Amino acid sequence: MHFLPEKIDEYVVAHSQEEPTLLQELNTETWQTVLNPRMLSGAYQGRLLSMLSKLIRPKNILEIGTYTGYSALCMIEGMQTDGELHTIDKNEELYDLQRKYFNKSSFGSKIHQHVGNAIDIIPTISTKFDLVFIDADKANYANYFDLVIDKMNAGGVILSDNVLWSGKVTDEVINEKDVDTKELIVYNKKINEDPRVETVLLPVRDGLTITRVK
Ligand SMILES: C[S@@+](CC[C@H](N)C(=O)[O-])C[C@H]1O[C@@H](n2cnc3c(N)ncnc32)[C@H](O)[C@@H]1O
């Protein structure tokens, strides 16, 4: 969902860094061959993830929700040379496509793919992180935060995607069965009130929250 008027949105994209060739290729292959291609971060948000990572200069990165590997390849652009990126996805069918593009990049050996439920996998990774991207099932965002907060280095950053959920988080009446919206409302409040972190919600695309660990 785009919250800006189309003309302004186009201007914003036209005046932001261009999508690197490898990512253009992955973007195209995802749209041509994979179900639900809208899940891919896309060129503009990808450049934002890359820029944030370059500013943070993380040693280790954790991603929850790999999909076809697009956002992982964006964030790794800013990673320190001796760092590692761990990325988790429950869909094993995406593994080979992710690996194809990870190997085409110059970061292949630094990316560790984990297949399975993130709730089970996060506790098995003993690394401390400087950058975490939460971008999987919305109903578990608060659980993911609870699982990663003690794995963060001081000054580390947790990014959370789709926190506006097409604006549904602002609806006055939420359908009882709409678990994702209900849980995102709880999550947005939680990360803004937790004294261990400071949070700013950016109205970028579907909402991207930057949470800095004190
Ligand atoms: C929005 S997509 C991720 C998009 C990717 N980060 C990007 O920007 O290109 C969400 C992914 O989370 C995965 N996922 C959903 N629930 C999960 C869970 N419980 N554990 C691990 N992965 C999950 C899905 O299979 C899907 O590939």
The ligand as a Tripos MOL2 file, in Angstrom:
@<TRIPOS>MOLECULE
LIG
   27    29     1     0     0
SMALL
NO_CHARGES

@<TRIPOS>ATOM
      1 C1          6.7760  -10.5350    3.8060 C.3       1 LIG1
      2 S1          7.6520  -11.9920    3.4560 S.3       1 LIG1
      3 C2          9.3210  -11.5000    3.7440 C.3       1 LIG1
      4 C3          9.8110  -10.5560    2.6660 C.3       1 LIG1
      5 C4         11.2980  -10.2930    2.6810 C.3       1 LIG1
      6 N1         11.7610   -9.9190    4.0090 N.3       1 LIG1
      7 C5         11.5840   -9.1680    1.7100 C.2       1 LIG1
      8 O1         11.4660   -8.0030    2.1140 O.co2     1 LIG1
      9 O2         11.8800   -9.4310    0.5320 O.co2     1 LIG1
     10 C6          7.2900  -12.9880    4.8450 C.3       1 LIG1
     11 C7          7.9880  -14.3390    4.8780 C.3       1 LIG1
     12 O3          7.8370  -14.8460    6.2120 O.3       1 LIG1
     13 C8          7.7150  -16.2450    6.1400 C.3       1 LIG1
     14 N2          7.0670  -16.7010    7.3870 N.ar      1 LIG1
     15 C9          5.7620  -16.5540    7.7500 C.ar      1 LIG1
     16 N3          5.5520  -17.0750    8.9710 N.ar      1 LIG1
     17 C10         6.7530  -17.5550    9.4110 C.ar      1 LIG1
     18 C11         7.1850  -18.2130   10.5800 C.ar      1 LIG1
     19 N4          6.3290  -18.4960   11.5870 N.pl3     1 LIG1
     20 N5          8.4740  -18.5690   10.6890 N.ar      1 LIG1
     21 C12         9.3500  -18.2910    9.6710 C.ar      1 LIG1
     22 N6          8.9990  -17.6950    8.5310 N.ar      1 LIG1
     23 C13         7.7200  -17.3150    8.3890 C.ar      1 LIG1
     24 C14         6.9100  -16.5000    4.8800 C.3       1 LIG1
     25 O4          7.1460  -17.8110    4.3910 O.3       1 LIG1
     26 C15         7.3850  -15.3930    3.9450 C.3       1 LIG1
     27 O5          8.3860  -15.8630    3.0550 O.3       1 LIG1
@<TRIPOS>BOND
     1     1     2 1
     2     2     3 1
     3     2    10 1
     4     3     4 1
     5     4     5 1
     6     5     6 1
     7     5     7 1
     8     7     8 2
     9     7     9 1
    10    10    11 1
    11    11    12 1
    12    11    26 1
    13    12    13 1
    14    13    14 1
    15    13    24 1
    16    14    15 ar
    17    14    23 ar
    18    15    16 ar
    19    16    17 ar
    20    17    18 ar
    21    17    23 ar
    22    18    19 1
    23    18    20 ar
    24    20    21 ar
    25    21    22 ar
    26    22    23 ar
    27    24    25 1
    28    24    26 1
    29    26    27 1
@<TRIPOS>SUBSTRUCTURE
     1 LIG1         1 GROUP 0 **** ****
